C-alpha cells in the first residue's frame, strides 16, 4: 500500500487518540466527584502559591492570584452567562451536579449567602456538570430555590478552562471565589457551609 493511501488512516488514529486524551483529562478532574476532596491542599498544576487552611479553604494573596478563565455558556434556563460581563464584582463559582449528595447538602447555604450578598456586588454562578439531561438539574434548582444562573456544562469543558497553577475546581462540589479584578482568590473542594462560604467571600469584599 502506498504512503498516500496510508496517510488518511494515520490521521484517523491521531484524531481518535487526541479525543481520548481530552476525555481522559475531563475524567481525571471528575474522579473525585462527590468525594471528600483533598481539603484544599492539592495544587492545580505547578507553581500555585496559596495557603491551605485546616477548614479546607485555599486562599491566594491579592498580588499573587491568577486570572480566571472566561466562563461563558448557555445556562439551564436557556439564557447566557459571560463572566466578563461581571468584571468589578466578586463572583462565586460553584461546580455541582443534581446526582451529587454533597451538592444537595450545600445548596441551601449557597442560596442563603447569594441572597445576603447580592446587594454588596457579589454574583453567584453555577457550573452544572455530568447532568447529561437538563431535566434533573432544572428540578434541583427548583427544589432548592436557586435563583442565580448555572452554565450547563455536562462534559466539564468549563472546568478545563482554569489555568495551570491556579485554584481550579478539581472536584464536585467545588466553590471558587473570583475577585473584582477577575482573578482567582479562594477555593474549596468540598461541600461548603454558610460560615465557610462567608469566610471566603468577606475578605475579598473588603479589598480595596
TIFIZA-715848 format. One line per 10 residues: number of its first residue (from 0); their letters; for each residue x negated, y, z negated of N, C-alpha, C, O. Coordinates in Angstrom, 2 decimals, padded with zeros to 5 digits. Layout:
REM residues N
NUM) A) X,Y,Z,X,Y,Z,X,Y,Z,X,Y,Z; ...
***
This chain:
REM residues 208
0) XXXXXXXXXX) -000.86,-001.20,000.00,000.00,000.00,000.00,-000.89,001.24,000.00,-001.90,001.28,-000.69; -000.51,002.23,000.76,-001.32,003.45,000.88,-001.18,004.32,-000.35,-000.22,004.21,-001.11; -002.17,005.20,-000.53,-002.12,006.14,-001.66,-000.92,007.04,-001.56,-000.34,007.43,-002.57; -000.55,007.39,-000.32,000.60,008.29,-000.13,001.87,007.67,-000.64,002.74,008.37,-001.17; 002.00,006.30,-000.49,003.22,005.65,-000.96,003.18,005.41,-002.46,004.22,005.35,-003.11; 001.96,005.28,-003.02,001.85,005.08,-004.48,002.12,006.35,-005.27,002.56,006.26,-006.42; 001.89,007.51,-004.71,002.00,008.78,-005.43,003.36,009.01,-006.06,003.43,009.38,-007.23; 004.47,008.79,-005.32,005.78,009.06,-005.94,006.01,008.24,-007.20,006.56,008.75,-008.18; 005.57,006.95,-007.18,005.74,006.12,-008.37,004.92,006.67,-009.54,005.39,006.66,-010.68; 003.74,007.14,-009.26,002.89,007.73,-010.31,003.56,008.93,-010.92,003.51,009.13,-012.14
10) XXXXXXXXXX) 004.18,009.74,-010.09,004.87,010.92,-010.62,006.05,010.52,-011.48,006.35,011.16,-012.49; 006.73,009.44,-011.06,007.88,008.99,-011.86,007.43,008.50,-013.23,008.07,008.78,-014.25; 006.33,007.77,-013.24,005.79,007.25,-014.51,005.38,008.41,-015.42,005.66,008.39,-016.61; 004.72,009.42,-014.84,004.29,010.57,-015.63,005.48,011.32,-016.21,005.47,011.72,-017.37; 006.51,011.51,-015.38,007.72,012.21,-015.85,008.37,011.46,-017.00,008.81,012.07,-017.97; 008.41,010.14,-016.87,009.01,009.32,-017.93,008.21,009.42,-019.22,008.77,009.53,-020.30; 006.88,009.40,-019.09,006.03,009.50,-020.29,006.20,010.83,-020.98,006.24,010.89,-022.20; 006.29,011.92,-020.20,006.48,013.24,-020.79,007.82,013.32,-021.51,007.92,013.91,-022.58; 008.85,012.71,-020.90,010.17,012.72,-021.52,010.15,011.96,-022.83,010.73,012.41,-023.82; 009.47,010.80,-022.85,009.38,010.01,-024.08,008.60,010.75,-025.16,008.95,010.67,-026.33
20) XXXXXXXXXX) 007.55,011.47,-024.75,006.76,012.24,-025.70,007.59,013.33,-026.36,007.53,013.51,-027.57; 008.37,014.04,-025.56,009.25,015.10,-026.10,010.26,014.51,-027.05,010.53,015.08,-028.11; 010.84,013.35,-026.67,011.82,012.71,-027.54,011.21,012.27,-028.85,011.82,012.40,-029.91; 009.98,011.75,-028.78,009.29,011.32,-029.99,009.00,012.50,-030.91,009.06,012.36,-032.13; 008.69,013.66,-030.32,008.41,014.85,-031.13,009.64,015.27,-031.90,009.55,015.61,-033.08; 010.79,015.25,-031.24,012.03,015.60,-031.93,012.32,014.57,-033.01,012.69,014.93,-034.13; 012.14,013.29,-032.68,012.40,012.24,-033.65,011.52,012.36,-034.87,011.99,012.14,-035.99; 010.26,012.71,-034.67,009.34,012.85,-035.80,009.79,013.94,-036.75,009.68,013.79,-037.97; 010.30,015.04,-036.19,010.79,016.12,-037.03,012.00,015.70,-037.85,012.20,016.17,-038.96; 012.80,014.79,-037.28,014.06,014.44,-037.92,013.99,013.15,-038.72,015.02,012.69,-039.23
30) XXXXXXXXXX) 012.80,012.54,-038.84,012.69,011.31,-039.59,013.05,011.50,-041.05,013.52,010.57,-041.71; 012.83,012.71,-041.57,013.12,012.98,-042.97,014.57,013.45,-043.14,014.93,013.98,-044.19; 015.38,013.25,-042.13,016.77,013.71,-042.18,017.47,013.18,-043.42,017.45,011.98,-043.71; 018.10,014.09,-044.14,018.87,013.76,-045.33,018.05,013.03,-046.37,018.60,012.29,-047.19; 016.71,013.22,-046.35,015.85,012.62,-047.37,015.49,013.65,-048.41,016.04,014.75,-048.45; 014.57,013.28,-049.25,014.15,014.17,-050.32,013.22,015.26,-049.82,013.02,016.26,-050.52; 012.66,015.10,-048.61,011.69,016.09,-048.14,010.40,015.93,-048.92,010.19,014.92,-049.60; 009.52,016.94,-048.80,008.22,016.85,-049.48,008.07,017.92,-050.54,006.96,018.22,-050.98; 009.23,018.51,-050.95,009.15,019.53,-051.99,008.54,020.81,-051.49,008.15,021.67,-052.29; 008.44,020.96,-050.18,007.93,022.22,-049.64,006.42,022.29,-049.60,005.87,023.39,-049.49
40) XXXXXXXXXX) 005.73,021.16,-049.68,004.29,021.20,-049.75,003.60,020.79,-048.46,002.37,020.87,-048.37; 004.35,020.36,-047.46,003.74,019.93,-046.21,003.60,021.10,-045.25,004.55,021.86,-045.05; 002.43,021.24,-044.67,002.22,022.31,-043.72,002.84,021.96,-042.38,002.88,020.79,-041.99; 003.32,022.97,-041.68,003.86,022.79,-040.35,002.77,023.07,-039.34,002.65,024.19,-038.84; 001.97,022.04,-039.04,000.84,022.28,-038.16,-000.34,022.76,-038.99,-000.29,022.74,-040.22; -001.40,023.18,-038.34,-002.60,023.60,-039.04,-002.61,025.09,-039.29,-002.01,025.87,-038.56; -003.31,025.47,-040.33,-003.55,026.88,-040.57,-002.50,027.61,-041.38,-002.61,028.82,-041.58; -001.47,026.90,-041.84,-000.44,027.57,-042.63,-001.04,028.02,-043.96,-001.78,027.26,-044.59; -000.73,029.23,-044.38,-001.28,029.77,-045.61,-000.12,030.19,-046.49,000.25,031.36,-046.52; 000.44,029.21,-047.22,001.61,029.51,-048.03,001.45,028.95,-049.43,000.59,028.11,-049.67
50) XXXXXXXXXX) 002.28,029.43,-050.34,002.29,028.96,-051.71,003.53,028.09,-051.90,004.65,028.55,-051.67; 003.33,026.85,-052.32,004.43,025.93,-052.54,004.74,025.87,-054.03,003.89,025.49,-054.84; 005.96,026.25,-054.38,006.35,026.25,-055.78,006.87,024.91,-056.24,007.20,024.05,-055.42; 006.95,024.71,-057.55,007.47,023.48,-058.12,008.96,023.31,-057.85,009.50,022.21,-057.98; 009.61,024.40,-057.47,011.03,024.34,-057.15,011.28,023.87,-055.71,012.42,023.85,-055.25; 010.22,023.50,-055.01,010.38,023.03,-053.65,010.47,024.13,-052.63,010.81,023.88,-051.47; 010.18,025.36,-053.02,010.23,026.51,-052.11,008.81,026.95,-051.77,007.98,027.15,-052.65; 008.56,027.11,-050.47,007.26,027.60,-050.00,007.42,029.03,-049.51,008.38,029.35,-048.82; 006.46,029.89,-049.88,006.53,031.30,-049.52,005.22,031.77,-048.93,004.15,031.26,-049.27; 005.30,032.76,-048.05,004.12,033.34,-047.42,004.08,034.83,-047.74,005.10,035.52,-047.63
60) XXXXXXXXXX) 002.91,035.34,-048.12,002.75,036.77,-048.39,003.05,037.57,-047.11,002.85,037.09,-046.00; 003.53,038.77,-047.30,004.02,039.56,-046.17,003.01,039.71,-045.05,003.37,039.59,-043.88; 001.76,039.98,-045.37,000.76,040.22,-044.33,000.26,038.97,-043.63,-000.53,039.07,-042.69; 000.70,037.77,-044.07,000.18,036.52,-043.52,001.24,035.69,-042.80,000.99,034.54,-042.44; 002.41,036.26,-042.60,003.51,035.50,-042.01,003.40,035.37,-040.49,002.81,036.22,-039.82; 003.97,034.28,-039.98,004.00,034.05,-038.54,005.36,034.46,-037.96,006.39,034.40,-038.63; 005.31,034.86,-036.72,006.52,035.30,-036.01,007.49,034.12,-035.87,007.09,033.01,-035.52; 008.75,034.39,-036.15,009.78,033.37,-035.94,010.04,033.22,-034.44,009.85,034.17,-033.68; 010.46,032.05,-034.02,010.78,031.87,-032.60,012.07,032.60,-032.25,012.82,033.01,-033.13; 012.31,032.76,-030.97,013.57,033.36,-030.55,014.63,032.26,-030.53,014.72,031.48,-029.58
70) XXXXXXXXXX) 015.42,032.22,-031.57,016.50,031.26,-031.65,017.71,031.84,-030.91,018.24,032.87,-031.30; 018.11,031.18,-029.88,019.22,031.66,-029.06,019.96,030.48,-028.48,019.35,029.56,-027.94; 021.29,030.51,-028.59,022.05,029.41,-028.01,023.53,029.56,-028.26,023.99,030.49,-028.92; 024.27,028.60,-027.71,025.72,028.57,-027.87,026.07,028.15,-029.29,025.45,027.24,-029.85; 027.05,028.81,-029.86,027.49,028.47,-031.21,028.65,027.48,-031.15,029.25,027.26,-030.10; 028.94,026.88,-032.29,030.00,025.88,-032.35,031.36,026.43,-031.93,032.20,025.69,-031.42; 031.56,027.73,-032.14,032.85,028.33,-031.77,032.88,028.83,-030.32,033.84,029.47,-029.90; 031.82,028.53,-029.57,031.80,028.90,-028.16,031.17,030.25,-027.88,031.10,030.67,-026.72; 030.70,030.93,-028.92,030.03,032.21,-028.73,028.54,032.00,-028.48,028.11,030.91,-028.11; 027.76,033.07,-028.68,026.31,033.01,-028.51,025.64,033.71,-029.69,026.09,034.77,-030.13
80) XXXXXXXXXX) 024.58,033.12,-030.18,023.79,033.78,-031.23,022.38,033.97,-030.69,021.79,033.05,-030.12; 021.85,035.19,-030.88,020.48,035.50,-030.47,019.80,036.18,-031.65,020.19,037.27,-032.07; 018.77,035.54,-032.19,018.06,036.08,-033.35,017.54,037.48,-033.09,017.48,038.31,-034.00; 017.16,037.75,-031.85,016.61,039.07,-031.51,017.60,040.20,-031.78,017.19,041.33,-032.01; 018.88,039.90,-031.75,019.90,040.92,-031.99,019.97,041.34,-033.46,020.63,042.32,-033.79; 019.30,040.60,-034.32,019.39,040.85,-035.76,018.07,041.33,-036.35,017.86,041.25,-037.56; 017.19,041.81,-035.50,015.94,042.40,-035.98,016.26,043.56,-036.93,017.15,044.36,-036.65; 015.55,043.64,-038.02,015.84,044.66,-039.03,016.68,044.13,-040.17,016.85,044.80,-041.19; 017.21,042.92,-040.01,017.94,042.26,-041.08,017.11,041.10,-041.63,016.20,040.60,-040.97; 017.43,040.68,-042.85,016.89,039.43,-043.38,017.81,038.32,-042.85,019.03,038.39,-043.03
90) XXXXXXXXXX) 017.23,037.33,-042.21,018.03,036.25,-041.61,017.72,034.93,-042.32,016.56,034.57,-042.52; 018.77,034.22,-042.69,018.66,032.92,-043.34,019.11,031.85,-042.35,020.25,031.86,-041.89; 018.20,030.94,-042.02,018.49,029.87,-041.05,018.60,028.55,-041.81,017.68,028.13,-042.51; 019.75,027.91,-041.66,019.97,026.62,-042.33,020.17,025.52,-041.29,021.05,025.61,-040.44; 019.35,024.47,-041.37,019.47,023.32,-040.48,020.36,022.28,-041.16,020.11,021.90,-042.30; 021.39,021.84,-040.45,022.36,020.95,-041.08,023.01,020.02,-040.05,022.92,020.24,-038.84; 023.67,018.99,-040.57,024.47,018.09,-039.75,025.69,017.67,-040.55,025.61,017.52,-041.77; 026.80,017.46,-039.89,028.03,017.08,-040.60,027.92,015.70,-041.24,028.65,015.38,-042.18; 027.00,014.87,-040.73,026.80,013.49,-041.17,025.89,013.40,-042.40,025.66,012.30,-042.91; 025.37,014.53,-042.87,024.31,014.57,-043.87,024.87,014.90,-045.26,025.31,016.03,-045.47
100) XXXXXXXXXX) 024.86,013.93,-046.22,025.40,014.20,-047.56,024.77,015.40,-048.26,025.51,016.20,-048.84; 023.43,015.59,-048.26,022.87,016.78,-048.91,023.35,018.09,-048.27,023.44,019.11,-048.95; 023.67,018.05,-046.98,024.20,019.25,-046.33,025.57,019.61,-046.90,025.91,020.78,-047.07; 026.35,018.59,-047.19,027.66,018.84,-047.82,027.47,019.36,-049.23,028.22,020.23,-049.69; 026.46,018.84,-049.93,026.22,019.26,-051.31,025.83,020.73,-051.41,026.18,021.40,-052.38; 025.11,021.25,-050.40,024.63,022.62,-050.47,025.56,023.63,-049.80,025.38,024.83,-049.96; 026.55,023.15,-049.06,027.36,024.04,-048.21,028.01,025.18,-048.98,027.96,026.33,-048.54; 028.61,024.88,-050.12,029.29,025.93,-050.88,028.31,026.97,-051.41,028.68,028.14,-051.55; 027.08,026.57,-051.70,026.06,027.52,-052.17,025.69,028.50,-051.06,025.55,029.70,-051.30; 025.52,027.98,-049.86,025.20,028.83,-048.72,026.32,029.80,-048.42,026.07,030.98,-048.17
110) XXXXXXXXXX) 027.55,029.31,-048.46,028.70,030.17,-048.19,028.80,031.29,-049.22,029.04,032.44,-048.87; 028.61,030.94,-050.49,028.72,031.94,-051.57,027.66,033.03,-051.41,027.99,034.22,-051.49; 026.41,032.65,-051.19,025.34,033.64,-051.09,025.48,034.45,-049.80,025.17,035.64,-049.79; 025.93,033.82,-048.74,026.15,034.55,-047.49,027.18,035.66,-047.68,027.00,036.77,-047.19; 028.24,035.35,-048.39,029.28,036.35,-048.67,028.75,037.47,-049.57,029.05,038.64,-049.35; 027.97,037.09,-050.58,027.49,038.07,-051.56,026.43,039.01,-050.98,026.29,040.14,-051.45; 025.71,038.57,-049.97,024.59,039.38,-049.46,024.86,040.02,-048.10,024.00,040.73,-047.57; 026.04,039.79,-047.55,026.34,040.33,-046.22,026.22,041.85,-046.18,025.73,042.40,-045.19; 026.67,042.53,-047.25,026.62,044.00,-047.25,025.23,044.53,-047.58,025.02,045.75,-047.62; 024.27,043.63,-047.82,022.88,044.03,-048.07,022.01,043.86,-046.82,020.79,044.03,-046.86
120) XXXXXXXXXX) 022.65,043.51,-045.72,021.91,043.34,-044.48,021.31,041.96,-044.31,020.26,041.82,-043.68; 021.96,040.94,-044.86,021.50,039.57,-044.70,022.42,038.84,-043.73,023.64,038.85,-043.89; 021.84,038.20,-042.72,022.59,037.44,-041.74,022.26,035.95,-041.89,021.10,035.56,-041.83; 023.28,035.14,-042.07,023.10,033.69,-042.11,023.41,033.10,-040.73,024.29,033.59,-040.02; 022.69,032.05,-040.37,022.99,031.30,-039.15,022.62,029.84,-039.39,021.60,029.55,-040.02; 023.43,028.94,-038.89,023.13,027.53,-038.98,022.54,027.01,-037.69,022.78,027.55,-036.61; 021.75,025.95,-037.81,021.32,025.16,-036.65,021.94,023.78,-036.85,021.44,022.98,-037.63; 023.02,023.50,-036.14,023.69,022.22,-036.28,023.02,021.20,-035.36,022.98,021.38,-034.15; 022.48,020.14,-035.95,021.72,019.18,-035.17,022.18,017.75,-035.41,022.70,017.41,-036.47; 021.97,016.91,-034.38,022.30,015.49,-034.39,023.79,015.23,-034.54,024.18,014.10,-034.85
130) XXXXXXXXXX) 024.61,016.21,-034.32,026.04,016.01,-034.13,026.26,015.99,-032.62,026.30,017.05,-031.99; 026.39,014.82,-032.04,026.45,014.73,-030.59,027.85,014.97,-030.04,028.09,014.86,-028.84; 028.75,015.30,-030.94,030.09,015.75,-030.60,030.39,016.93,-031.52,030.16,016.84,-032.73; 030.91,018.00,-030.98,031.17,019.19,-031.79,032.26,018.99,-032.84,032.28,019.68,-033.86; 033.15,018.05,-032.60,034.32,017.90,-033.47,034.00,017.79,-034.95,034.55,018.56,-035.74; 033.14,016.86,-035.37,032.83,016.72,-036.80,032.17,017.97,-037.38,032.40,018.31,-038.53; 031.33,018.64,-036.58,030.66,019.85,-037.07,031.66,020.98,-037.28,031.59,021.71,-038.27; 032.60,021.12,-036.35,033.63,022.15,-036.49,034.51,021.86,-037.70,034.89,022.77,-038.43; 034.83,020.58,-037.91,035.62,020.19,-039.08,034.87,020.48,-040.37,035.47,020.92,-041.36; 033.56,020.24,-040.37,032.72,020.54,-041.54,032.82,022.02,-041.89,033.04,022.37,-043.04
140) XXXXXXXXXX) 032.67,022.88,-040.89,032.72,024.33,-041.14,034.10,024.74,-041.67,034.20,025.61,-042.53; 035.14,024.12,-041.17,036.49,024.44,-041.65,036.66,023.98,-043.10,037.20,024.72,-043.92; 036.20,022.78,-043.40,036.35,022.23,-044.75,035.64,023.08,-045.79,036.15,023.27,-046.90; 034.45,023.60,-045.44,033.64,024.36,-046.40,033.77,025.87,-046.20,033.05,026.65,-046.84; 034.66,026.27,-045.34,034.96,027.70,-045.09,033.71,028.47,-044.71,033.44,029.56,-045.23; 032.94,027.89,-043.80,031.72,028.53,-043.31,032.10,029.58,-042.27,032.62,029.24,-041.21; 031.84,030.85,-042.58,032.21,031.93,-041.68,031.07,032.37,-040.77,031.31,032.93,-039.70; 029.84,032.12,-041.18,028.71,032.56,-040.34,028.52,031.57,-039.17,028.96,030.42,-039.26; 027.89,032.01,-038.09,027.78,031.17,-036.89,026.75,030.05,-037.05,025.84,030.14,-037.88; 026.91,029.02,-036.25,025.92,027.95,-036.16,025.64,027.67,-034.69,026.56,027.44,-033.91
150) XXXXXXXXXX) 024.35,027.68,-034.33,023.96,027.28,-032.98,024.10,025.76,-032.87,023.64,025.02,-033.74; 024.74,025.31,-031.80,024.91,023.88,-031.56,023.63,023.34,-030.92,023.31,023.68,-029.79; 022.91,022.51,-031.66,021.58,022.06,-031.26,021.43,020.55,-031.49,020.60,020.13,-032.30; 022.23,019.73,-030.80,022.24,018.30,-031.10,020.91,017.61,-030.90,020.63,016.62,-031.58; 020.07,018.08,-029.98,018.80,017.44,-029.70,017.64,017.99,-030.54,016.53,017.48,-030.45; 017.88,019.01,-031.35,016.82,019.58,-032.18,015.84,020.45,-031.42,014.71,020.64,-031.88; 016.23,020.97,-030.27,015.31,021.76,-029.46,014.96,023.10,-030.12,013.84,023.60,-029.97; 015.92,023.68,-030.84,015.65,024.95,-031.53,014.58,024.77,-032.60,013.75,025.64,-032.81; 014.62,023.62,-033.27,013.64,023.34,-034.33,012.23,023.30,-033.75,011.28,023.78,-034.38; 012.10,022.74,-032.56,010.77,022.62,-031.94,010.20,023.96,-031.51,009.02,024.04,-031.16
160) XXXXXXXXXX) 011.00,025.00,-031.52,010.51,026.32,-031.13,009.66,026.98,-032.21,008.92,027.92,-031.92; 009.75,026.50,-033.44,008.97,027.11,-034.52,007.49,026.88,-034.26,007.10,025.77,-033.90; 006.66,027.91,-034.43,005.24,027.80,-034.08,004.46,026.91,-035.05,004.82,026.77,-036.22; 003.38,026.33,-034.54,002.46,025.57,-035.39,001.88,026.49,-036.46,001.59,027.66,-036.22; 001.72,025.93,-037.64,001.16,026.70,-038.73,002.16,027.58,-039.44,001.80,028.36,-040.33; 003.44,027.47,-039.06,004.47,028.27,-039.72,005.29,027.39,-040.65,005.14,026.17,-040.65; 006.14,028.01,-041.44,007.04,027.27,-042.31,008.24,026.82,-041.46,009.31,027.42,-041.52; 008.05,025.78,-040.69,009.12,025.31,-039.82,010.06,024.38,-040.58,009.64,023.75,-041.55; 011.31,024.29,-040.17,012.27,023.39,-040.83,012.05,021.96,-040.38,012.47,021.60,-039.28; 011.42,021.15,-041.20,010.99,019.81,-040.81,011.90,018.71,-041.32,011.59,017.53,-041.13
170) XXXXXXXXXX) 012.99,019.04,-041.95,013.89,018.04,-042.50,015.32,018.54,-042.37,015.55,019.71,-042.05; 016.25,017.66,-042.63,017.66,018.04,-042.64,018.21,017.64,-044.00,018.23,016.45,-044.32; 018.66,018.59,-044.81,018.72,020.02,-044.51,017.40,020.73,-044.77,016.55,020.25,-045.52; 017.25,021.86,-044.15,016.16,022.81,-044.41,016.74,024.21,-044.37,017.74,024.46,-043.68; 016.12,025.12,-045.11,016.53,026.52,-045.06,015.29,027.38,-044.94,014.32,027.20,-045.68; 015.32,028.33,-044.01,014.21,029.24,-043.74,014.70,030.67,-043.85,015.79,031.00,-043.38; 013.89,031.53,-044.48,014.21,032.95,-044.57,013.26,033.74,-043.67,012.04,033.58,-043.76; 013.83,034.58,-042.81,013.06,035.40,-041.88,013.20,036.86,-042.31,014.30,037.35,-042.55; 012.07,037.56,-042.41,012.10,038.93,-042.91,012.59,039.93,-041.85,012.90,039.55,-040.73; 012.65,041.20,-042.23,013.18,042.24,-041.34,012.33,042.44,-040.09,012.81,042.97,-039.08
180) XXXXXXXXXX) 011.07,042.03,-040.16,010.17,042.16,-039.01,010.19,040.93,-038.11,009.41,040.83,-037.16; 011.09,039.99,-038.40,011.19,038.80,-037.58,010.14,037.75,-037.88,009.81,036.94,-037.01; 009.61,037.74,-039.12,008.57,036.78,-039.49,009.07,035.85,-040.59,009.92,036.21,-041.40; 008.51,034.64,-040.60,008.99,033.60,-041.50,008.40,033.79,-042.89,007.18,033.74,-043.07; 009.26,034.01,-043.87,008.83,034.36,-045.22,008.91,033.22,-046.22,008.09,033.14,-047.12; 009.89,032.33,-046.07,010.09,031.29,-047.07,010.82,030.10,-046.44,011.50,030.22,-045.42; 010.64,028.94,-047.09,011.27,027.72,-046.60,011.48,026.73,-047.73,010.68,026.66,-048.66; 012.56,025.96,-047.64,012.72,024.80,-048.49,013.20,023.64,-047.64,013.99,023.82,-046.71; 012.72,022.43,-047.95,013.05,021.23,-047.18,013.95,020.32,-048.00,013.69,019.12,-048.13; 015.01,020.89,-048.55,015.90,020.13,-049.42,017.23,020.86,-049.49,017.35,022.01,-049.07
190) XXXXXXXXXX) 018.23,020.18,-050.03,019.49,020.86,-050.30,019.22,021.97,-051.30,018.55,021.75,-052.31; 019.72,023.16,-051.02,019.35,024.32,-051.81,020.48,024.73,-052.75,021.65,024.75,-052.37; 020.10,025.07,-053.97,021.08,025.57,-054.94,021.27,027.06,-054.73,020.49,027.70,-054.02; 022.30,027.61,-055.33,022.53,029.06,-055.24,021.36,029.83,-055.84,020.92,030.83,-055.28; 020.85,029.35,-056.97,019.72,030.02,-057.62,018.48,029.99,-056.74,017.80,031.00,-056.59; 018.19,028.84,-056.15,017.02,028.72,-055.28,017.15,029.64,-054.06,016.19,030.29,-053.65; 018.34,029.66,-053.50,018.58,030.48,-052.31,018.35,031.96,-052.61,017.73,032.67,-051.82; 018.85,032.41,-053.74,018.66,033.82,-054.12,017.17,034.12,-054.39,016.69,035.21,-054.11; 016.46,033.12,-054.93,015.04,033.34,-055.20,014.23,033.44,-053.91,013.13,033.99,-053.91; 014.76,032.90,-052.82,014.11,033.02,-051.52,014.43,034.35,-050.85,013.58,034.96,-050.21
200) XXXXXXXX) 015.67,034.79,-051.02,016.15,035.99,-050.32,015.78,037.28,-051.04,015.33,038.23,-050.40; 015.96,037.32,-052.34,015.82,038.57,-053.09,014.46,039.25,-052.94,014.40,040.46,-052.75; 013.34,038.49,-053.02,012.04,039.17,-052.84,011.86,039.76,-051.45,011.19,040.79,-051.29; 012.43,039.13,-050.45,012.32,039.63,-049.08,013.20,040.88,-048.91,012.81,041.83,-048.22; 014.35,040.87,-049.52,015.21,042.05,-049.50,014.54,043.25,-050.17,014.72,044.39,-049.76; 013.76,042.97,-051.21,013.12,044.06,-051.98,011.92,044.65,-051.27,011.41,045.69,-051.70; 011.45,044.02,-050.21,010.27,044.53,-049.50,010.55,045.83,-048.77,011.65,046.03,-048.24; 009.58,046.70,-048.74,009.71,047.99,-048.05,009.13,047.91,-046.65,009.15,048.90,-045.92
***
